[in-house]
């Protein structure tokens, strides 16, 4: 197929899917299911619907698109993090996002690895396998990758479901869920990177790994701060504080320049994006108009990332993984519940609030992007990860997404109703 023809096929494909995904979100509000669920299903069924049983994207192409989309998502997460509204829950949220991510990933890794070892003798749970029947027992790198991939939560998916019922939930609890979801993505990305390096035999010296990770953190944070400083200087001008002044283009341009610079100097582009968003979003020179205008770019990035996964994964790829994915989903839910009660041990939150916070941890765009990175990494079990991640995300969107409003009603008697002003403003 000529290059020019392929380009316009992609334009037709993504343009049509973006339009359909926006229409599906309106439908999702009526049937009380997350819009992400319908978008993922739409992407998976599209090739069969068009009579083409081959993927429109390679794993490498999908991974490249996912990396850009993930940087935008992390930047927006930092951009919308408000220290003024988070002060009441900032330490609890940080504990859940950092130590909590480590506990969730560690507990899930131990359970997956331990059950896999026992399963070699007793064969009592499903095994990760592809459509050809090749089995992949969960060794330590695979178990760590799965735990890391699923330890973060998706703020967009959670808040989209909670906004209609926000008046039934205390404001601090909503802030806690939003704070954790905004901060835990970089931790998951780094842990998954460690697992992939371990799987490829690149972790011969742990001290060298710590040095490299520390350097990657430092360079990424420094470049992100420098990019944010330049951004606040440009965006702080009166011209860009007006509606439709092009502030979102300035943000996107500086984000791309900063992430590319961080990568070229050995830093973490994703941490750079998040630090940059945090600094710009909490600058006294920046008006909320800039945040609202960047929202459409973030939403489009999430939709494209979800569509990419749908285009590289087919329903027949998910079917052999259904039971193993369900077991892992239950393991991650147990690990998250354990993490929540540990990290919020001496916090002012009561047991029903902790339980609700644990149950509200939906997975979304970040596990999908991490899975696409694994598929393009060359690891033996990497090609299975997009379908496996999609299966686990689908379980969460169906079970947690459908029953979350019902769980809110069950806990309403124990949760002090207190509408959160930030949520109410966002929904208007």
C-alpha positions as CSV (number, residue, x, y, z in Angstrom):
1,X,0.0,0.0,0.0
2,X,1.5,3.4,-1.0
3,X,2.6,5.6,1.9
4,X,0.2,8.4,1.1
5,X,-2.7,6.0,0.9
6,X,-1.7,4.5,4.3
7,X,-1.5,7.9,5.9
8,X,-5.1,8.8,4.9
9,X,-6.4,5.4,6.0
10,X,-5.0,6.1,9.4
11,X,-6.6,9.6,9.4
12,X,-9.9,8.1,8.5
13,X,-9.5,5.4,11.1
14,X,-8.5,7.6,14.0
15,X,-10.9,10.4,13.1
16,X,-13.9,8.1,12.9
17,X,-12.9,6.3,16.1
18,X,-12.5,9.6,18.0
19,X,-15.9,10.7,16.9
20,X,-17.5,7.4,17.8
21,X,-15.7,7.3,21.2
22,X,-17.2,10.7,22.1
23,X,-20.7,9.5,21.2
24,X,-20.1,6.3,23.2
25,X,-19.3,8.4,26.3
26,X,-22.8,9.8,26.2
27,X,-24.3,6.3,25.9
28,X,-22.1,5.1,28.9
29,X,-23.7,7.7,31.2
30,X,-27.1,6.3,30.5
31,X,-26.2,2.6,31.0
32,X,-24.0,3.3,34.0
33,X,-20.8,1.8,32.5
34,X,-17.5,3.5,32.1
35,X,-17.0,5.0,28.6
36,X,-13.5,3.4,28.5
37,X,-15.1,0.0,28.4
38,X,-17.2,0.8,25.3
39,X,-14.2,2.4,23.6
40,X,-12.0,-0.6,24.2
41,X,-14.6,-3.0,22.9
42,X,-15.2,-0.8,19.9
43,X,-11.5,-0.8,19.0
44,X,-11.3,-4.6,19.4
45,X,-14.3,-5.3,17.2
46,X,-13.5,-2.8,14.5
47,X,-11.1,-5.0,12.4
48,X,-13.5,-7.9,12.3
49,X,-16.4,-5.5,11.5
50,X,-14.4,-4.2,8.5
51,X,-13.5,-7.7,7.4
52,X,-9.8,-7.3,8.2
53,X,-8.5,-9.8,10.7
54,X,-5.1,-8.3,10.9
55,X,-3.9,-5.5,13.2
56,X,-3.8,-2.0,11.7
57,X,-0.8,-1.1,14.0
58,X,2.4,-3.0,14.8
59,X,3.4,-3.3,18.4
60,X,6.2,-0.8,17.8
61,X,3.8,1.8,16.3
62,X,1.4,1.3,19.1
63,X,4.1,1.7,21.7
64,X,5.4,4.9,20.2
65,X,1.9,6.4,20.2
66,X,1.3,5.2,23.7
67,X,4.6,6.8,25.0
68,X,3.5,10.2,23.7
69,X,0.0,9.7,25.0
70,X,1.3,8.7,28.4
71,X,3.5,11.8,28.7
72,X,0.5,14.0,28.0
73,X,-1.6,12.2,30.5
74,X,1.1,12.5,33.2
75,X,1.6,16.2,32.4
76,X,-2.2,16.8,32.7
77,X,-2.3,14.9,36.0
78,X,0.3,17.2,37.4
79,X,-1.4,20.3,35.8
80,X,-4.6,19.5,37.6
81,X,-3.1,18.7,41.0
82,X,-3.9,21.6,43.3
83,X,-1.8,21.8,46.4
84,X,-4.3,24.2,48.0
85,X,-7.2,21.6,47.8
86,X,-4.9,18.6,48.5
87,X,-3.3,20.0,51.7
88,X,-5.7,18.1,53.9
89,X,-4.9,14.8,52.4
90,X,-1.5,15.3,50.7
91,X,0.5,13.1,53.1
92,X,-2.0,10.3,53.0
93,X,-2.2,10.6,49.2
94,X,1.6,10.6,48.9
95,X,1.9,7.5,51.1
96,X,-0.7,5.7,49.0
97,X,0.9,6.8,45.7
98,X,4.5,5.9,46.7
99,X,4.7,3.4,49.5
100,X,1.2,2.1,48.6
101,X,2.3,1.4,45.0
102,X,5.3,-0.5,46.3
103,X,3.1,-2.5,48.7
104,X,0.5,-3.3,46.0
105,X,3.1,-4.3,43.5
106,X,5.1,-6.3,46.1
107,X,2.1,-8.1,47.5
108,X,0.8,-8.9,44.0
109,X,4.3,-10.1,42.9
110,X,4.7,-12.3,45.9
111,X,1.2,-13.8,45.5
112,X,1.5,-14.3,41.7
113,X,5.1,-15.8,42.0
114,X,4.2,-18.0,45.0
115,X,1.0,-19.4,43.4
116,X,2.9,-20.0,40.2
117,X,5.5,-22.1,42.1
118,X,2.8,-24.1,43.8
119,X,1.0,-24.5,40.6
120,X,3.9,-26.4,39.1
121,X,3.2,-29.2,41.5
122,X,-0.6,-29.0,42.1
123,X,-1.9,-27.3,38.9
124,X,-4.8,-25.6,40.7
125,X,-5.0,-22.2,39.0
126,X,-4.8,-21.2,35.3
127,X,-1.4,-20.4,33.7
128,X,-0.6,-17.5,31.4
129,X,-0.7,-18.9,27.9
130,X,-1.2,-17.7,24.4
131,X,-3.6,-18.8,21.7
132,X,-1.1,-21.4,20.5
133,X,-1.0,-23.1,23.9
134,X,2.5,-21.9,24.9
135,X,2.6,-21.5,28.7
136,X,4.6,-18.9,30.6
137,X,4.9,-19.8,34.4
138,X,5.3,-16.6,36.4
139,X,9.0,-16.3,37.2
140,X,10.1,-13.3,39.3
141,X,10.5,-10.8,36.4
142,X,7.0,-11.6,35.0
143,X,5.4,-11.5,38.4
144,X,7.1,-8.2,39.2
145,X,6.0,-6.7,35.8
146,X,2.4,-7.7,36.3
147,X,2.3,-6.3,39.8
148,X,4.0,-3.1,38.7
149,X,1.7,-2.7,35.6
150,X,-1.4,-3.0,37.7
151,X,-0.4,-1.1,40.9
152,X,-1.5,2.4,39.6
153,X,-5.0,3.7,39.2
154,X,-6.6,5.9,36.6
155,X,-7.9,9.3,37.9
156,X,-10.0,10.0,34.8
157,X,-11.9,6.7,35.0
158,X,-12.5,7.0,38.7
159,X,-13.6,10.7,38.8
160,X,-15.8,10.3,35.8
161,X,-17.8,7.7,37.7
162,X,-17.7,9.6,41.0
163,X,-18.8,13.0,39.8
164,X,-22.6,12.1,39.5
165,X,-22.5,10.8,43.1
166,X,-20.0,13.3,44.6
167,X,-22.5,14.7,47.0
168,X,-22.7,11.3,48.8
169,X,-19.0,11.2,49.5
170,X,-16.9,13.4,51.8
171,X,-14.7,15.9,50.0
172,X,-11.5,14.8,51.7
173,X,-12.1,11.3,50.4
174,X,-12.6,12.5,46.9
175,X,-9.4,14.5,47.2
176,X,-7.5,11.5,48.5
177,X,-8.6,9.3,45.5
178,X,-7.6,12.1,43.1
179,X,-4.3,12.8,44.8
180,X,-3.3,9.1,44.8
181,X,-4.3,8.6,41.2
182,X,-2.3,11.6,40.1
183,X,0.9,10.7,41.8
184,X,1.1,6.9,41.5
185,X,1.7,6.6,37.7
186,X,5.4,7.4,37.6
187,X,6.0,4.7,40.3
188,X,4.3,2.1,38.3
189,X,6.2,3.0,35.1
190,X,9.6,2.8,36.8
191,X,8.8,-0.5,38.5
192,X,7.7,-2.0,35.2
193,X,10.9,-0.7,33.6
194,X,12.9,-2.5,36.3
195,X,11.0,-5.7,35.7
196,X,11.6,-5.5,31.9
197,X,15.3,-4.9,32.5
198,X,15.4,-7.9,34.9
199,X,13.7,-10.1,32.3
200,X,16.3,-9.1,29.7
201,X,19.2,-9.8,32.0
202,X,20.3,-6.2,32.4
203,X,20.3,-6.1,36.2
204,X,23.6,-7.7,37.0
205,X,24.6,-5.0,39.5
206,X,21.8,-3.7,41.8
207,X,23.9,-0.8,43.0
208,X,24.4,0.2,39.3
209,X,20.6,0.0,38.9
210,X,20.0,2.3,41.9
211,X,22.5,4.8,40.5
212,X,20.9,4.7,37.0
213,X,17.4,5.1,38.4
214,X,18.5,7.9,40.7
215,X,20.2,9.7,37.8
216,X,17.2,9.1,35.6
217,X,15.0,10.6,38.3
218,X,17.3,13.6,38.9
219,X,17.7,14.5,35.2
220,X,14.0,14.0,34.4
221,X,12.9,16.2,37.4
222,X,15.5,18.9,36.6
223,X,14.6,19.1,32.9
224,X,10.9,19.1,33.9
225,X,11.4,22.0,36.3
226,X,13.4,24.0,33.7
227,X,10.7,23.4,31.2
228,X,8.0,24.5,33.7
229,X,10.0,27.6,34.6
230,X,10.1,28.6,30.9
231,X,6.4,27.7,30.6
232,X,5.3,29.9,33.5
233,X,7.4,32.7,32.1
234,X,5.7,32.5,28.7
235,X,2.2,31.6,29.9
236,X,2.2,34.2,32.6
237,X,1.9,37.0,30.0
238,X,-1.5,38.6,29.8
239,X,-2.0,37.5,26.2
240,X,-2.1,33.8,27.1
241,X,-4.4,34.3,30.1
242,X,-7.3,35.0,27.8
243,X,-9.6,32.3,26.3
244,X,-8.5,30.9,22.9
245,X,-5.1,32.5,23.1
246,X,-3.3,29.3,22.2
247,X,-2.0,28.4,25.7
248,X,-2.6,24.7,25.1
249,X,-0.3,24.8,22.1
250,X,2.4,26.4,24.2
251,X,2.0,23.7,26.8
252,X,2.1,20.9,24.3
253,X,5.1,22.3,22.5
254,X,7.1,22.8,25.7
255,X,6.1,19.3,26.9
256,X,7.5,17.7,23.8
257,X,10.7,19.7,23.9
258,X,11.3,19.0,27.6
259,X,10.5,15.2,27.3
260,X,12.8,14.9,24.3
261,X,15.6,16.8,26.1
262,X,15.2,14.6,29.2
263,X,15.4,11.4,27.1
264,X,18.5,12.6,25.2
265,X,20.3,13.5,28.5
266,X,19.5,10.1,30.1
267,X,16.5,11.3,32.2
268,X,13.0,10.0,32.6
269,X,10.6,11.7,30.0
270,X,7.6,10.6,32.0
271,X,8.8,12.0,35.3
272,X,9.8,15.2,33.4
273,X,6.2,15.5,32.1
274,X,4.7,15.0,35.6
275,X,7.0,17.5,37.3
276,X,6.5,20.0,34.6
277,X,2.7,19.7,35.0
278,X,2.9,20.1,38.8
279,X,5.0,23.2,38.7
280,X,3.0,24.9,36.0
281,X,-0.4,23.9,37.4
282,X,0.5,25.3,40.9
283,X,2.2,28.5,39.8
284,X,0.5,31.7,41.0
285,X,1.0,33.2,37.5
286,X,-1.1,30.6,35.7
287,X,-4.8,31.0,35.3
288,X,-7.3,28.0,35.3
289,X,-8.2,28.8,31.7
290,X,-4.9,27.2,30.6
291,X,-5.9,24.0,32.4
292,X,-9.3,23.8,30.9
293,X,-8.0,24.4,27.4
294,X,-5.5,21.6,27.7
295,X,-8.2,19.2,28.8
296,X,-9.2,18.4,25.3
297,X,-5.6,17.4,24.4
298,X,-5.5,15.1,27.4
299,X,-8.8,13.5,26.6
300,X,-7.8,13.0,22.9
301,X,-4.6,11.3,24.1
302,X,-6.4,9.0,26.4
303,X,-8.9,8.0,23.6
304,X,-6.1,7.4,21.1
305,X,-4.2,5.3,23.6
306,X,-7.3,3.2,24.3
307,X,-8.0,2.9,20.6
308,X,-4.4,1.8,19.9
309,X,-4.8,-1.1,22.4
310,X,-8.0,-2.1,20.8
311,X,-6.4,-2.1,17.4
312,X,-3.5,-4.4,18.4
313,X,-5.6,-6.8,20.5
314,X,-8.3,-9.1,19.1
315,X,-11.0,-10.9,21.1
316,X,-9.5,-14.2,20.3
317,X,-6.3,-13.1,22.0
318,X,-8.1,-12.3,25.2
319,X,-10.1,-15.5,25.5
320,X,-7.2,-17.9,26.5
321,X,-6.2,-15.4,29.2
322,X,-9.7,-14.9,30.8
323,X,-9.3,-17.1,33.8
324,X,-5.7,-16.2,34.6
325,X,-6.6,-12.5,34.2
326,X,-9.5,-12.9,36.6
327,X,-7.2,-14.6,39.2
328,X,-4.7,-11.7,38.8
329,X,-7.5,-9.2,39.1
330,X,-8.6,-10.7,42.4
331,X,-5.0,-10.7,43.6
332,X,-4.5,-7.0,42.8
333,X,-7.8,-6.1,44.6
334,X,-6.6,-8.0,47.7
335,X,-3.2,-6.3,47.5
336,X,-4.8,-2.9,47.1
337,X,-7.1,-3.4,50.1
338,X,-4.1,-4.5,52.2
339,X,-2.1,-1.4,51.0
340,X,-5.0,1.0,51.8
341,X,-5.3,-0.1,55.4
342,X,-1.5,-0.1,55.9
343,X,-0.9,3.4,54.4
344,X,-3.9,5.0,56.0
345,X,-3.4,3.3,59.4
346,X,-3.2,6.5,61.5
347,X,-5.0,8.8,59.1
348,X,-8.4,10.4,60.0
349,X,-10.2,8.2,57.5
350,X,-12.5,5.6,58.9
351,X,-12.7,1.9,57.8
352,X,-15.6,2.4,55.4
353,X,-13.7,5.2,53.7
354,X,-10.6,3.1,53.4
355,X,-12.6,0.3,51.9
356,X,-14.3,2.6,49.5
357,X,-10.9,4.1,48.4
358,X,-9.5,0.6,47.8
359,X,-12.6,-0.5,45.8
360,X,-12.5,2.8,43.7
361,X,-9.0,2.0,42.3
362,X,-9.8,1.6,38.6
363,X,-7.1,0.7,36.2
364,X,-7.0,2.5,32.8
365,X,-4.6,4.2,30.4
366,X,-1.3,3.7,32.2
367,X,-1.3,-0.2,32.5
368,X,-2.3,-0.2,28.8
369,X,0.7,2.0,27.8
370,X,3.1,-0.2,30.0
371,X,1.7,-3.3,28.3
372,X,2.4,-1.9,24.9
373,X,6.0,-1.1,26.0
374,X,6.4,-4.8,27.0
375,X,5.1,-6.0,23.7
376,X,7.8,-4.0,21.8
377,X,10.6,-4.9,24.3
378,X,11.5,-8.3,22.8
379,X,10.8,-10.2,26.0
380,X,9.3,-13.7,25.4
381,X,6.1,-13.0,27.2
382,X,5.9,-9.3,26.1
383,X,3.5,-9.9,23.1
384,X,0.9,-11.4,25.6
385,X,0.9,-8.3,27.8
386,X,-1.5,-6.0,25.8
387,X,-4.2,-8.7,25.7
388,X,-3.6,-9.6,29.3
389,X,-3.6,-6.0,30.5
390,X,-6.8,-5.4,28.5
391,X,-8.5,-8.4,30.1
392,X,-7.6,-7.2,33.6
393,X,-8.7,-3.6,32.8
394,X,-12.0,-5.0,31.4
395,X,-12.7,-6.9,34.6
396,X,-12.2,-3.8,36.6
397,X,-14.3,-1.6,34.4
398,X,-17.1,-4.1,34.4
399,X,-17.1,-5.1,38.0
400,X,-15.8,-2.0,39.8
401,X,-17.3,0.4,37.3
402,X,-20.8,-1.1,37.5
403,X,-21.0,-1.6,41.2
404,X,-19.2,1.5,42.4
405,X,-22.4,3.6,42.5
406,X,-24.1,0.8,44.4
407,X,-21.1,0.6,46.8
408,X,-21.5,4.3,47.4
409,X,-25.1,3.9,48.4
410,X,-24.1,1.0,50.8
411,X,-21.5,3.2,52.5
412,X,-23.5,6.4,52.4
413,X,-24.7,5.9,56.0
414,X,-21.1,5.7,57.2
415,X,-19.6,8.5,55.0
416,X,-20.4,12.0,55.9
417,X,-21.9,13.8,52.8
418,X,-19.8,16.7,51.8
419,X,-19.7,17.8,48.2
420,X,-16.2,18.7,46.9
421,X,-16.2,22.1,45.3
422,X,-13.5,21.2,42.9
423,X,-15.5,18.2,41.6
424,X,-18.7,20.3,41.3
425,X,-16.9,23.0,39.4
426,X,-15.3,20.4,37.1
427,X,-18.7,18.9,36.3
428,X,-20.3,22.3,35.4
